[in-house]
Amino acid sequence: MIQDVLHARLAEYAPRHALEQENILQEVMQEYVLASLAKAGFFSVAVFHGGTCLRLLHGMQRFSEDLDFMLKKADLDFKWNTFLEVVRRDCAAEGIAFEALDRATAGTAVRKAFLKTDSIGSLLYFKLPFGRQRTQKLRIKLEVDTNPPAGSSAETAYLAFPRTVALAIQTLPSGFGTKLHALLCRKYVKGRDWYDFLWYVSRKVTPDLPLLANALEQQGPWEGDRQNVTSEWLITQLEHKIKAIDWVKAQDDVQRFLPSAEQTTLTHWGTKLFLYHLRRLSDYIQKI
């Protein structure tokens, strides 16, 4: 039964507090959604990327609340409805009643949708170690870029739970390239982006600079102005950004997404730490 499956997953994660429990429940629901999207053929037209992809398929420690995708080929007429209906039907068969909402805004390239459920409280009410309101809803946001920058590469990965399915996912160099675009162009502080930066650098992932150049030309302060994105250019721009960040705000953003074992790492967050890792990045990409 679905209750036993979910309870076993919770026991496997062993949450240490209510917020960690909520992150785990959300992640398990994300896995059900991804498996259903794969069944619906979504990954023949789209690629999975972003923080949730890094966590589920590359072992990154931080939790992530959204499922981010990009189309393999630009299609401004893309609609979520057909895929959302398959997800809703599949999950209902498992005992998870999702409400599917297409929240795409006309004229925007990124199409959003939401899946909401209050089934978890009823399914696990007596088995949750930290309790939960029966009516408390769990929400999953899905975003797909219908006009992604040119040059991103993809590979096949396999999700093992709730069943084995094949997913098209962005390669790590391309993922780092698009993450750097977010770091340089986002108008507000998002600590999760900077956590991911540390993750990429710690694994010495070489960012796809041509992809970054395409993304910068497409959106952000350099829109329409083709930059010569060399390693030197990148390091200079990241240094300016790092020195301007409010690292307390960055910590506040990422803290709730980190498991207990990762929380102490935030005590080191600040300009000094990130400039140190920027130098490490500079050392291994200087020949690009």
C-alpha positions, 0 to 999 in steps of 0.5 A: 500500500502507498502508506507503507511505501511512504512510511518506508521512505521516511524511515530511510531518510530519518528526518530530524525535525518537522521541516526536514520531514516536509522536505522529504515528503515533497521530494518523494512526491517529486519522484512520483511526478517525474516517473509519471512524466517519463511515462507520458513521454515528456522527456522526448521533448524536454530536459530535466535540470536545476537543483532537484535534478542535481539532488535526485540524480547527482547526489547533491545534499540540499533539498529543492522545491521546484521541478525545472525543465527546458524544451529540447527545441523551442516551442512557444505553443507548448502547454502543460495540460496533457502531461498534467492530466497523466500525472494526476491520473497516475498519482490518483491510482497510487492513492495521491490525489493531486490538483493540477493547475496550469499557471502559464502566462501568455507571452512568457517563455517559462511556463509554470504549473502547480500540483497540490495535494492534501492526501499526505496528511490522511495517508500518513497521519499516524506514522509521521514522526513529527506530525502534520495537519491532515489538511496541510497541502503539499505543493510542487511547482513545475517550470519549463523554458519553452525558448531555452538558449541554444547549445545546451547538451543532455544525457540519459539518467535513470530514476529508481523510485517509485519505479525505474524510468529514463529521464533526459537531463542536462549535462553538468557542464551545461547545468553549470553554464545555466547556473552561472547565468542565474548567478550573474543575472538574477535580480535578488539574492538566492542562496540556493544558487550559491550553494550549487556554485560551491557544489559545481566547483567542488567537483571541478565541473567545467562550465559551458561558456558558449551556452552561458554567452547564449543565455546572457545575450538572450536574457538579463543585463547583457540582453542583445549585447553579445559578450566575449565570455572568456574565463577571465571575463567570467571570473571578473564578473563573479568577483564583482557579484560576490563582493556585492552579495548580502550573505546573511540573506543568502544563508536565510534563503538556503537554510531551510533546504539543507539537512541537519548535517549540512547546517553547520557549513553555513557558518563559513558563508561570506565573501571570503569563502566564495572568493576562495572557491572563485580562485579554485574555479579560475585555476581549473578553467583558465585554459578555456 
